Amino acid sequence: MSRKTATTNRQIRKQSMVPKSKMWRKVFASLLGVCTLAGAAVFFPRPTVSPPSMPFDPTDKFSVSFEISNNGYIPLNDCTAMLGVGQISGASAHFDPSFIPSFKSRLVMPAWQHHRLGMDDRFTVVLSDLLQMGVQSADIAIVVSYKPWFLPIRREKIYRFVTISQTGARQTWRSWPPDEPLTFASQQREK
């Protein structure tokens, strides 16, 4: 092998080898990126809606209060709660268990609008303030619309609640996924 060929081979090997310091920089940059994404998920705004335990008036299921709170570290500006209407029935009507509402029909009161929620702040909405009617069964959503202080956009979160019959004639409110049919709820109502 000639001297020129050996020198060229050594230069090629040196170029193909990554120095250890550069490799550690890439590993560190990757870990930093993962930690940044995880931190963003932790600090991202998280409004929550607490389901009510029992109606104040057992004959009117809308005499309940829902508590909207900010469980994140980032303040929520211009926070508004709305009632999304799915299915509401009186004494003799029953739900269609396969119906999945879109909750595009919404009702709101002035007292439910334009709140600023810091960390662990909350406000309460009472459905009977909005609708005065004898409701026996309901499939509704509390829609929370807000602006995080660092984003120039409005975000929206839908929390679905249904009335479920339990032992005896007692009904309670239960959280339900927004995009699932009420199969379990209809089985509970038939008992």
Secondary structure, DSSP 8 states (H G I E B T S, - for coil): --HHHHHHHHHHHHHHS--HHHHHHHHHHHHHHHHHHHHHHHHS--EEEE--SS-SBTTBTT--EEEEEE-SSS-EEEEEEEEEEEEEE-SS----TT-------EE--GGGSSEEE-TT-EEEEEGGGT--S--SEEEEEEEEEEEETT-SS-EEEEEEEEEEE-STT-EEEEEE-TTS--HHHHHHHH-
